[in-house]
Structure formats: structure tokens, C-alpha cells
Amino acid sequence: MAELNGNNTNMEIKTLLNDVLEYAFPSNTHPLEKLQRFSVECQRKEAKKDGDYNADLHRIRIFNLSRDSKEILLTALHDLSHHIEYTFYGESAHRERFYTYYHNVLVTAVGMKLLAKMDLNLISVKELEKLEKFHGPVVYWKIPEISYKDNIFYLDVKNGYEFRDVLKDWGYKYLSFEEVWRGEFNRDTVWEEKSELNELGIEDKSICVHHAVDFQTSFVYYLVIRNAYDHRLTLRKLGYKYGAYNVGKRNWVKKIDAKDLNEERAKVEGLMGVSLKVMKELPSSGSTK
């Protein structure tokens, strides 16, 4: 299926950023269509930086998917601000003009209830100091009142491979980076839909209902350890599988929630000669749902 290449995950964030732009830069006074010409690319990559913006490709990349959902959204808004400045001026740098755009999208996101003011404390100290230097203390920022998806809820289904054909027929989208099927419903129908999923045989533990403005990410990582024969008994106890997910011989693989990465690293830290890596992509023939 075409959905399994990660595009739906990227498009979910892209659509969200498009909506932020629509409120922050109304089309009657700004070139909204031009501002919305960018792409988003999430990567299963743990790096020194949380993301970047490529002006030539108009592409926002997001790394370190093991972080809190709000931190990931803040990274996306930060690099969206670079895109905005570059669209208007052909360049972008961490100077006052950039922080004007960053401030604009931040207060807009808070007004849309995608973020709370307290979430802005997740911004790095250096960046927060710059924002407050140019725009005053966060506590005094004026937040616009925006009605955004007040009546919309998402219904996420994990472990839905057995029911994939039905879910697809019912209009669900598969988010491959999270490995969930997502449907969109209004307040009046979401709980009825959940009951129908239960009748289908999907258990409550595999279902998550949340408000559309409650930005949640539950990314999945595949951890790989190579050439660890001497530690095979320990790795099996920790949930690693030899040659699993079609990744080939000599590989011990474990599927985890990305947010548990540090905990998993600590478990194998004392094993001599063991190096744990996050797989960027699984072989296409590997079934993971």
C-alpha cells in the first residue's frame, strides 16, 4: 500500500503547520499559498540537532523522535519560521527578524491550543532568551483567541494489521512512523465509532481517543545490535529477536516506543562490545503492523 512509506506521518505535521500559517498569515494580506510550499520529513535519527530547514528544497526535517510530542512540534515551528523568513527575504538566520516570525507562529499555535504557554519552557534556554529579549517575558505574550477543530477528535488504532482492510475501507489513514491507523470524527460520533471497533474485535488497549488539537506523537523505533552472539541469552530476555523484521543475519532487533530509547540504551550499556543503533528504515518486505 502506498501509505506505508511514511508520507501520511509527514503530511499530518505538514497539514498542521499549514493551518498555523493560515491563522498567522491570513491570505487576504499575505502570500499564503507561497508560504505553504514546503515539505516535512520525519527521520528515525538521533542527532545533535533536533531538525533543520533546507532552503533549496523547501524541506523541514525533524530528528530525535524520542522526544516529547510538544518538543517535536516546537522544532517544526522553529524550522517553519526559517522557511517563512527565507520565503520573504531569500535568507534566514537567528536574528531579530527570525524571532519575530518565530514569535508569531508560537503565539498562533498557543491560540489554536496546540501548545500551552507552559510548553514554551521546552524551548532551549538560548532561544527563549532571544525571544524574550525581542518580545518580552512569555508570561506577558498576548495570545490570540482562535477556534480550531473544537469539535474534532482522532481515533488511533495500534496493532491493527489484522483489521487493515476494514480500517482502510472505513477511511482510516496509516501513519507508518507511529504504526497506527488514524480516523477523524466529531464529538458526536467518535465514541460510537470506538464501540464499532470493539465489536470488530479491537481491544481497548489498542485504541486511543484524543482531541485533534492535542498534538500527540507515538513514534516507533527499531533497535539493532550486531554481532552479539556472546550476549544472546541476555538479549533474548530483553526482548531482542535474532534476524527479525527481515533485517538479515547477525542482527538482534527490538521494536520499542521511541520515548523509551534512553531506558533501552541503559539496559545494554554494560554489555561488552555492544553498540545499539536506531534503524532509519525497515526493509520493505518486513511486516511490522
C-alpha positions in Angstrom: 0.0 0.0 0.0 1.2 3.5 -0.8 0.5 4.7 2.7 3.3 2.7 4.2 6.2 4.9 3.2 5.8 7.5 5.9 4.1 10.1 3.8 0.9 10.2 6.0 3.0 10.9 9.1 4.8 13.7 7.3 1.6 15.1 5.8 -0.1 15.1 9.2 2.5 17.6 10.5 2.6 19.5 7.2 -1.2 20.0 7.4 -0.9 21.2 10.9 1.8 23.7 10.0 -0.3 24.8 7.0 -3.1 25.6 9.5 -0.8 27.6 11.7 0.3 29.6 8.7 -3.3 30.2 7.7 -4.0 31.9 11.1 -0.7 33.6 11.4 -0.6 35.0 7.9 -4.1 35.5 6.6 -4.4 35.1 2.8 -6.0 38.5 2.3 -2.8 40.2 3.5 -0.1 37.7 2.9 1.1 35.3 0.1 -0.2 32.3 2.0 -0.1 29.9 -1.0 3.6 30.6 -1.4 4.3 30.2 2.3 2.7 26.8 2.3 5.1 25.5 -0.4 7.3 23.3 1.8 7.6 19.7 2.8 8.1 17.9 6.1 10.3 14.8 6.6 10.5 13.0 9.9 13.5 10.8 10.2 14.3 7.9 12.6 17.6 9.6 13.5 19.1 10.6 16.9 21.3 13.6 16.2 22.9 16.5 17.9 20.4 18.9 16.3 16.6 18.4 16.5 15.9 19.3 12.9 16.8 21.6 10.1 15.5 23.5 7.1 16.8 23.2 3.6 16.0 26.4 1.7 16.8 24.9 -1.8 14.3 22.0 -1.2 11.9 24.0 1.0 12.1 21.0 3.3 11.8 20.7 7.1 13.4 17.7 8.6 12.7 16.5 12.2 15.1 14.3 14.1 15.2 12.9 17.6 11.7 11.4 17.5 12.2 10.0 21.0 11.4 13.4 22.5 8.2 14.7 23.9 5.4 15.4 21.4 5.4 19.1 22.2 9.2 19.4 21.7 8.8 17.8 18.3 6.1 20.4 17.4 8.3 23.2 18.7 11.1 22.0 16.4 8.7 22.0 13.4 7.5 25.6 14.3 11.2 26.7 14.6 12.1 25.5 11.2 8.8 26.7 9.7 10.0 30.2 10.9 13.2 29.8 8.9 11.0 28.9 5.8 8.9 31.9 6.4 11.8 34.3 6.6 13.5 32.7 3.6 10.3 33.0 1.5 10.1 36.7 2.2 13.8 37.6 2.1 15.8 34.8 0.4 17.8 34.2 3.6 17.3 33.3 7.2 19.4 33.5 10.4 18.9 33.6 14.1 18.5 37.4 14.3 15.7 39.7 15.3 13.6 39.3 12.2 13.6 35.5 12.5 12.5 35.7 16.1 9.6 37.9 15.0 8.3 35.2 12.8 9.0 32.5 15.4 7.1 34.5 18.0 4.2 34.9 15.6 3.8 31.2 14.9 4.3 30.3 18.6 1.5 32.6 19.8 -0.7 31.4 17.0 -0.1 27.7 18.0 -0.9 28.6 21.6 -4.1 30.4 20.4 -5.0 27.3 18.5 -4.5 25.3 21.7 -1.8 23.1 20.0 0.5 24.3 22.8 0.1 25.8 26.2 2.2 28.7 27.4 4.0 26.4 29.8 5.1 24.3 26.9 7.2 27.2 25.7 9.5 26.4 28.6 10.6 23.4 26.5 12.4 25.8 24.1 16.1 25.9 24.6 17.3 28.5 27.1 19.3 30.3 24.5 16.4 30.6 22.1 13.9 31.6 24.9 16.3 34.3 26.0 16.3 35.7 22.4 12.5 35.5 22.1 12.1 37.3 25.4 14.7 39.9 24.5 12.7 41.0 21.4 9.2 40.2 22.6 9.2 40.5 26.4 8.6 37.7 29.0 6.5 34.8 27.8 4.0 35.4 30.6 3.0 38.7 29.1 2.7 37.5 25.5 -0.7 38.3 24.0 -2.4 35.1 22.8 -5.0 35.4 20.0 -8.3 33.7 20.5 -8.7 31.1 17.8 -11.4 28.5 17.3 -9.6 25.5 15.8 -11.0 22.0 15.5 -13.0 22.4 18.7 -15.3 19.5 17.7 -12.8 17.2 16.1 -11.4 14.0 17.6 -8.8 11.5 16.4 -9.2 7.8 17.0 -5.9 5.9 16.8 -5.7 2.1 16.4 -2.5 0.2 17.2 -1.8 -3.4 16.3 -4.4 -3.1 13.5 -2.7 -5.2 10.9 -5.4 -7.9 11.1 -8.1 -5.3 10.5 -6.2 -3.2 7.9 -8.6 -3.8 5.1 -11.7 -2.8 7.1 -9.9 0.2 8.6 -8.9 1.4 5.2 -12.4 0.9 3.9 -13.7 3.0 6.9 -11.4 5.9 5.9 -8.6 5.4 8.3 -5.1 6.5 7.3 -2.0 4.5 8.2 0.8 6.5 9.9 3.8 4.4 9.4 6.2 6.2 11.7 3.8 5.6 14.6 2.4 2.4 13.2 -1.2 3.4 13.9 -4.3 3.7 11.9 -6.0 7.1 12.4 -9.6 8.1 11.8 -11.1 11.6 12.2 -14.5 12.1 13.8 -16.6 14.7 15.5 -17.6 14.8 19.2 -21.0 13.2 18.5 -19.7 10.1 16.6 -16.3 9.3 18.0 -17.5 7.1 20.9 -19.9 5.3 18.6 -17.0 4.6 16.3 -15.0 3.2 19.2 -17.8 0.8 20.1 -17.9 -0.4 16.5 -14.1 -1.0 16.6 -14.6 -3.1 19.8 -17.3 -5.1 18.1 -14.9 -5.7 15.3 -12.6 -7.3 17.8 -10.1 -4.5 18.5 -9.4 -4.2 22.2 -9.5 -1.0 24.3 -5.7 -1.2 24.9 -5.1 -0.8 21.2 -7.4 2.3 20.9 -6.6 5.9 21.8 -9.1 8.7 21.5 -7.8 12.2 21.7 -8.8 15.8 20.8 -7.5 16.9 17.4 -5.7 19.9 19.0 -3.9 17.6 21.5 -0.8 17.1 19.4 0.4 13.5 20.2 3.2 11.5 18.6 4.0 7.9 19.5 6.8 7.1 17.1 8.2 3.6 16.9 11.9 2.8 16.8 13.6 -0.4 15.7 16.8 -1.0 17.7 19.6 -3.1 16.1 22.6 -4.7 17.8 25.1 -6.6 15.5 27.5 -9.4 16.2 26.4 -10.0 19.8 26.5 -13.8 19.9 28.1 -13.9 23.4 25.2 -11.9 24.8 22.4 -13.8 23.0 20.7 -15.1 26.2 20.6 -11.6 27.7 19.3 -10.0 24.5 16.5 -12.6 24.3 15.5 -11.8 27.9 15.4 -8.1 26.9 13.1 -8.8 24.0 15.5 -8.8 21.1 14.9 -11.1 18.2 17.6 -12.6 16.0 17.2 -11.7 12.4 13.7 -10.3 13.0 11.8 -7.9 10.6 13.8 -9.2 7.6 16.9 -7.2 8.6 19.3 -10.1 7.9 21.6 -12.3 9.9 23.9 -11.2 12.7 21.3 -8.6 13.7 19.4 -8.6 17.0 16.3 -6.4 16.7 13.8 -4.9 19.1 10.7 -2.8 18.4 10.1 0.0 21.0 8.3 3.2 21.7 10.8 5.8 20.7 10.3 7.6 24.0 11.8 4.6 25.8 15.1 4.9 23.9 17.2 6.0 26.8 15.8 3.3 29.1 16.6 0.7 26.4 20.1 2.0 26.0 20.8 1.7 29.7 19.8 -2.0 29.7 22.6 -2.9 27.3 25.2 -0.3 28.4 27.2 -2.8 30.3 27.4 -5.4 27.6 31.0 -5.6 26.2 31.3 -4.9 22.5 27.6 -4.0 22.1 26.7 -1.0 20.0 23.0 -0.1 19.8 21.7 1.7 16.7 18.3 3.0 15.6 17.3 1.8 12.2 16.3 4.6 9.8 14.1 2.3 7.6 13.0 -1.3 7.7 13.3 -3.4 4.6 10.2 -3.0 2.5 9.3 -6.7 2.8 9.2 -6.7 6.5 5.8 -6.8 8.1 5.5 -4.6 11.2 1.8 -3.8 11.7 
